[in-house]
Amino acid sequence: MMSDEYLKKLEIQIREYEEALLAMTAPIIPSIIPETILVPITGILLGERFEKIRIKILSYIQNHETQTAIIDFTDITLDNIEQISIQELGSEIHQLTETIILMGVEVYCVGLSPQLIKEIVRTGIQIKAESFSTFQKALTYIMKKKNLVLQTVIE
């Protein structure tokens, strides 16, 4: 029979593993563009995981000057969303983008596959974020919008 102390240690260890997994599967990366973050979403998607990602992003926005968030779905394909329906995925993306917008931050989605887009549109879920096929295209658009230019510095 397992002791209560042993079970509590296991519960703590599981929580630590879940936090580490969340940090790896949805890191918040400051961009080269000031006040812009990139959040790549990877791994198997579940509704509760999206909730944790949403809380993590909103906490970051609250504590850091953030004007723009780029959510990268490049790693998400129909093959790795077996645990969640397309309707749920579309709803989670909608909730994620809406909450970021409500924080006063522009949000862009990148990397949504054509199959995923087709299925989300078929479900009728509206996603108000602008979308780009790649992170690079989104950065280029944002830089033009903010009148920023990359310059080569020679020392």
C-alpha positions, -999 to +999 in steps of 0.1 A: +000+000+000+013+035-009+017+060+018+001+095+017+036+111+017+046+090-014+014+100-032+019+137-024+055+135-038+042+119-070+015+146-074+041+173-070+064+156-095+035+153-120+027+190-116+063+199-122+064+177-153+032+193-166+046+228-161+079+218-178+059+203-207+038+235-210+069+257-211+084+236-239+052+232-259+041+269-259+072+291-252+068+328-253+096+342-274+103+379-276+107+389-313+132+412-330+103+436-333+099+455-301+068+446-280+061+416-302+060+380-291+060+347-309+042+317-294+047+284-312+021+258-303+034+223-305+024+188-294-009+171-288-037+195-282-063+192-255-088+218-243-073+220-208-038+225-224-052+254-245-066+269-212-031+268-197-015+283-228-042+311-228-034+318-191+003+318-197+000+342-227-023+366-208-001+367-178+029+375-200+010+403-217-001+417-184+035+418-171+053+429-202+048+456-228+032+437-256+016+452-287+016+422-310+014+384-305+021+359-333+007+325-326+025+299-347+005+267-355+031+253-380+034+221-359-003+215-357-017+191-383-047+170-387-025+140-376-017+154-342-051+167-331-066+133-326-075+141-290-096+172-300-122+177-326-118+203-354-148+221-339-131+222-305-098+233-320-114+261-339-133+272-308-100+271-288-082+292-314-111+316-314-111+319-276-073+323-276-073+351-302-103+369-286-087+370-252-055+384-266-074+410-285-094+419-253-060+426-237-054+453-263-029+432-283-029+426-320-028+389-328-017+371-359-019+334-366+007+318-387+014+283-400-022+270-402-022+242-427-046+244-457-064+212-444-069+227-410-081+260-424-106+242-446-120+222-417-122+253-394-140+273-420-163+243-426-173+244-389-183+280-392-161+293-364-149+328-369-113+337-361-107+375-361-069+374-362-051+381-394-033+350-408-001+344-427+014+312-441+047+318-423+063+336-394+086+354-418+056+368-438+039+380-406+071+397-394+076+414-427+040+427-426+043+439-390+077+456-398+061+475-427+031+484-406+054+498-379+077+515-404+107+494-392+136+483-415+163+458-408+197+473-413+231+456-416+256+470-391+292+468-402+318+474-374 
